[in-house]
Amino acid sequence: MEVVGISHGQVLLHADLQQVFPYFADQKKLLSFNPFCKQVVETELGGVMRWDFEITDPRSHPIHIIFFVEQLEERATSAKATDDVVTDKIFWQDYPVVVEGDMPDDHTFIGKASGKMELKPTPTGDTVVDVTMRVLVDFDVPVLLRAFPEPVIKVMAETAMSFGMQHVSRKMLDSIKQDFQCALVSSTNSGSAKMN
């Protein structure tokens, strides 16, 4: 069963771009705000990080999801920007990892995560951060749920993923608010999901 979760948000931070960029570029710090993320570690793949997440199934059994993510950064310069608004960007892209043999257990899965953060300074010295995240998890339907018709499983999976994305978005925003004064900007979608 493949479930895709998407969230998008815009936040106005009352801090300049030079303070905000390194904060958002720090994967370990940002993901420490995510209640489902257990660790973020560097791999031997050069610039690729491993994100380890843990959620629970309907019977409170742990499900482990591992993401391999490469971070790319694009810093604008005044020479490149000319008359355009300076926009710095941070990209997270899935790094394809092939697992040889079986997974360590039947409740560990490899997911795919990608994201884009655009950081724009405002004339008042604040910074607007525009974030879009996409998470894909392909996992086996738990035995407990196999008795349900597929449309019911679809609704349950999409609801669980949407709720999870919204919960994470709120928790991360609350943590960011402890470090910066900030406000949500319109067009924020804390989380939605669909099953492919």
N, C-alpha and C positions, 0 to 999 in steps of 0.2 A: 504494500500500500504506500503510495507516494503522496505526501502532503507538503504543500508549499505555503509558507507564511511570509507575509509582506508587511512592513511598517514604514511609514513616512512621517517625518516631523520637521518643523522649523522652530528654532529656539533663538530668541534674541538674548545674548549675553552682554551684561554691562561690564565688558572688559575688552581691551584691544586685541587685535589679531595676533600680535606677538606673544601674548599670554595664552590665548585660546588654542592656537595651532598645536604646540607641543602637548597640551593637555589631551586633545582629541587624538593625537597621533600615538599616544601611549596605550597600546592594546591591553596590557596587563591591568593598568589602572581602570580603563573604561569597563572592561569585562568583569572586574571585581565588583562592580555595581549590579551585575546580573545575578539574581539569586539562584539561577540554575547552573551557572558556570562554576566548576570546581577548581579548574586550573588552566593557565595559559603558559605553555612552555615553548622554547625555541627547539626546532628540529635540526637535523644535520643537513637539511636541504637548502640552506643559505637563504635567509629572509622569509622562510615559511614557518609559521607558528602553528602549534597544535592546540586547539581549544577542546577541553573536555567538559561536557555537560551531563547533568543527571536530572531526569524527571521521574515521575512515578506513573505506573499504569493504573487502571481503575481498581486494581486489588492492592494498591500501594507497594507493588514490586518495583525495584529500581530499573530504569532504562538508561543506558549510557549511550550518548551520541558524541562522536568525535568528528571535529572539523579540522581540515588542513587549509590554512588561509595565508595568502601572500599579501603583504601591504605595499602599496605604491603611493608615492607622494608627489604632488605637483605644486611647486611654489611659484606664484606669479611674481614677476619683477616689474618695476615701473617702466622699464624699457619695452617689455613685451606688452604691457597693459595699455599703453598710450592713453587714449581717451576712454577706454572701457573701464568698468569697475574691476578692481583687483579681486581675483577669486583664487584662493588656495584650495586644493583638493586632496582628499585622502581616499584611496580606493582599497577595498578589501575584495580579493577575488579568490574563488575556490582554486585550490591547487590539487590537480587530479593525482590521487594516490591509489595504487593498486595493492590490495591486501593479498598476499600469497597464502593460500590455504584457508582454513576456517577462522572465523572470528573466535575470540577467547571463550565466548558463551553466546547463548541465544537471545540475550537482551543487550547486546552491544552492536551499534550500527554506525556506519560512516555517513555523515550528512554533508551537505554543500551549503556554504554561506558566502554571500557577496554583499557588498555595500558601497555606498558612495557618500562622502561628506563634502559639501561645498561650504567654505568659510569666507564670508564677505564682510569687509569693514563697512561701517556706516559713517556718514559725515560727522556724527556726534561722538565717534570714537568707540562705539559698541561693535559687536560682531554678530552677524546672523549666521547660524549654522543650519544648513539644510541636509538632513540625513535620510537616506533610503536604505533599508535592509531587506534582503531576501534570503530565506532559509528553506532548504529542501531536505526532507528526511524521508527515506524509503525504508519502511520496516514491515516486519511480518505482523499480521493481525493476531493479537493475543488469543489464545485458545478460548478464554472466557467470552470473547466477542464473536467468535465464528458462527454461533447459532443465530445471530441477528442477520436480517436481509442486508444486502450491500448498500441500499440507500440510507438505511439507519446508521450503518458503520460510517458512511461518508459524512453524514451530518455530525455524528459524534466526533470524528477526527478533526473536521474543520472547526467545530466549536472549541475543542480542546486547544488546537493550535492558535486560534484567534485569541482565546482567553489568555494563553501563555504569552503571546506577543504583547498584548495590552498590559498584562501584569509587569512584564519586564520593562516596557517603555515607561510606565509610571515609576517603578523603582529606580530606574536609571536617572530619570529626570529629577526625582527627589534627591538623589545623591549629588547630582551636578549642582542643584540649588544650594547645597551646603558649601560649595566652593565658589560659586558665582551667583550674583543676583541675576535672575533671568525670567523670561516670560515666553509662553508658547505663542507662536504666530499662527494665523489661520491656515487651513488646508492640512492640518495634522490628522493623520490616520494612525492611531496607536498600534493597530494590528488587525489583520484579516487573513483568512486562509482559504485554500481550495485544495481539493483532492484531485489528482490527475488520474 
